Structure formats: structure tokens, C-alpha cells
Amino acid sequence: MKDRYYLGITDLLDQDLTSYEYFYALPPELQSWVFAKDAASFAEMQDCVEKLRGLE
């Protein structure tokens, strides 16, 4: 399945229910980091979270 790209994190969360649920299930510090990275797709958001968790 090809990942859809949006205009940024705000558009992604507004338009994609899976992304919305994933984002709001994250702890607040991860939400802040993903928001700052302005992920434009679900895959991009997952990559951001995986990278941050790898740094912990």
C-alpha cells in the first residue's frame, strides 16, 4: 500500500484517522517531537517515533 502524503502534520491528523489515533496514543513528549518534525505521512510519523525511541 502506497503511503499518502499531506501538507504537514496538521493536515495529516485532520485527514487520516489512523495517523490521528497513533499520534494521540503517543506520550506528550513524543507528540511534541513528531509535531516539530512536521511529518506529512503515517510512515514518516512512525519513522520519527522509531528514531526517537532508538535514542532513549
C-alpha positions, 0 to 999 in steps of 0.5 A, a space after each residue: 500500500 502506497 503511503 499518502 502524503 499531506 501538507 504537514 502534520 496538521 493536515 495529516 491528523 485532520 485527514 487520516 484517522 489512523 495517523 490521528 489515533 497513533 499520534 494521540 496514543 503517543 506520550 506528550 513528549 513524543 507528540 511534541 517531537 513528531 509535531 516539530 518534525 512536521 511529518 506529512 505521512 503515517 510512515 514518516 510519523 512512525 519513522 520519527 517515533 522509531 528514531 526517537 525511541 532508538 535514542 532513549 
